[in-house]
Amino acid sequence: MSLSPVKHIVKTSHKSGLSFESGIDQYRFSMDTTSSESQGAGPSPKKLMLASLAGCTGIDVVSILHKMKVPFSDFHVDVEAELTDEHPQIYHQVNIIYRIKVAEDDQSKMERAVLLSKEKYCGVSAMFSHFAKLEFSIQFNQ
């Protein structure tokens, strides 16, 4: 028995100028360019890719920490990326920085959660790894 592949559908419509609106399930959001022609309708599609990366790995890490029964607070995932100079400009260097407050005894568990997200669970970082160098770091806050 063959299973059907999972299909994600995103519907996107031109609004005005260079801005678009996308619909994903029941959610709607706007996108715009970062050029001088921007109407300020929303973030750029490339920056939304970085938000997707942060969200994917963040969800993984929280899920893993919950399974490990690790209490934490003040969890943030920051993504910094560099674009190539030539067109089409793509991200070639991406730094994922996890900032979290966790007990010192649980820091190794946080490191394990990030590793599992990186190597096993986060499909977005797996896709990014095909075109960019990814670096992961953790900053433990007290």
C-alpha positions as CSV (number, residue, x, y, z in Angstrom):
1,M,0.0,0.0,0.0
2,S,1.4,3.4,-1.1
3,L,0.7,6.5,1.0
4,S,-0.1,9.8,-0.7
5,P,2.6,12.4,-0.2
6,V,1.8,15.3,2.1
7,K,0.8,18.4,0.1
8,H,1.0,21.9,1.5
9,I,-1.1,24.5,-0.2
10,V,-0.4,28.3,0.0
11,K,-2.6,30.7,-1.9
12,T,-1.1,34.1,-2.7
13,S,-2.7,37.1,-4.4
14,H,-1.3,40.4,-5.7
15,K,-2.6,43.3,-3.7
16,S,-0.9,46.4,-5.0
17,G,2.5,47.7,-6.0
18,L,4.8,44.8,-5.1
19,S,2.9,43.6,-2.2
20,F,1.1,40.2,-1.9
21,E,-1.1,38.5,0.6
22,S,-0.9,34.8,1.3
23,G,-3.3,32.4,2.9
24,I,-2.2,29.4,4.8
25,D,-5.0,27.4,6.3
26,Q,-7.1,30.0,8.2
27,Y,-4.2,32.5,8.5
28,R,-3.4,35.5,6.3
29,F,-0.3,37.6,6.1
30,S,1.2,40.2,3.8
31,M,4.5,40.3,2.1
32,D,6.4,43.1,0.4
33,T,9.7,44.0,-1.0
34,T,12.6,45.6,0.9
35,S,13.4,47.9,-2.0
36,S,12.5,51.6,-2.3
37,E,9.3,50.5,-4.0
38,S,8.0,48.9,-0.7
39,Q,4.7,50.0,0.5
40,G,5.5,48.6,4.0
41,A,2.7,46.0,3.7
42,G,4.8,43.2,5.3
43,P,8.1,41.5,5.6
44,S,10.0,40.2,2.6
45,P,9.6,36.6,1.4
46,K,13.3,35.9,2.2
47,K,12.9,37.1,5.8
48,L,9.8,35.0,6.2
49,M,12.0,32.0,5.3
50,L,14.2,32.9,8.4
51,A,11.1,33.1,10.6
52,S,10.1,29.7,9.4
53,L,13.5,28.3,10.3
54,A,13.3,29.9,13.8
55,G,9.8,28.6,14.3
56,C,10.6,25.1,13.1
57,T,13.6,24.6,15.3
58,G,12.0,26.4,18.2
59,I,9.0,24.1,18.2
60,D,11.3,21.1,18.1
61,V,13.4,22.3,21.0
62,V,10.4,23.1,23.2
63,S,8.8,19.8,22.4
64,I,12.0,17.9,23.3
65,L,12.5,19.9,26.5
66,H,8.9,19.1,27.5
67,K,9.5,15.4,26.9
68,M,12.7,15.6,29.0
69,K,10.8,17.4,31.7
70,V,13.2,20.3,31.6
71,P,11.8,23.6,33.0
72,F,12.9,26.7,31.1
73,S,12.0,30.3,30.6
74,D,12.9,33.3,28.4
75,F,13.4,31.1,25.3
76,H,14.2,33.0,22.1
77,V,15.5,31.9,18.7
78,D,17.3,34.5,16.7
79,V,18.4,33.9,13.1
80,E,21.0,36.1,11.3
81,A,21.7,35.4,7.7
82,E,24.0,36.8,4.9
83,L,22.9,37.0,1.3
84,T,25.2,36.5,-1.7
85,D,26.2,39.5,-3.7
86,E,25.2,38.0,-7.1
87,H,21.7,37.5,-8.3
88,P,19.7,35.6,-7.5
89,Q,20.7,36.6,-4.0
90,I,20.4,33.6,-1.7
91,Y,21.3,33.0,1.9
92,H,24.8,31.5,2.1
93,Q,25.6,31.8,5.8
94,V,22.9,31.4,8.5
95,N,23.5,31.7,12.3
96,I,20.8,30.3,14.6
97,I,21.2,31.6,18.1
98,Y,19.1,30.0,20.9
99,R,18.8,32.2,24.1
100,I,17.3,30.4,27.1
101,K,17.1,30.5,30.8
102,V,17.5,26.9,32.1
103,A,19.1,25.4,35.2
104,E,22.9,24.7,34.9
105,D,22.2,21.0,35.4
106,D,19.9,21.0,32.4
107,Q,22.2,22.8,29.9
108,S,23.4,19.6,28.4
109,K,19.8,18.6,27.8
110,M,19.2,21.9,26.0
111,E,22.3,21.1,23.9
112,R,20.9,17.7,23.1
113,A,17.5,19.2,22.1
114,V,19.2,21.6,19.7
115,L,21.3,18.7,18.2
116,L,18.1,16.6,17.7
117,S,16.3,19.5,16.0
118,K,19.3,20.1,13.8
119,E,20.0,16.5,12.8
120,K,16.7,14.8,13.0
121,Y,13.5,16.8,13.2
122,C,13.6,20.3,11.7
123,G,12.7,20.0,8.0
124,V,13.3,23.7,7.4
125,S,16.9,23.6,8.6
126,A,17.4,20.4,6.5
127,M,16.2,22.4,3.5
128,F,18.4,25.4,4.3
129,S,21.4,23.1,4.6
130,H,21.2,22.4,0.9
131,F,22.1,26.0,0.0
132,A,23.6,27.6,3.1
133,K,26.1,27.0,5.8
134,L,24.3,26.7,9.1
135,E,25.8,27.5,12.5
136,F,24.0,26.8,15.8
137,S,24.9,28.4,19.2
138,I,23.2,28.5,22.6
139,Q,23.4,31.4,25.0
140,F,22.4,30.4,28.5
141,N,20.8,33.3,30.5
142,Q,20.7,33.4,34.3
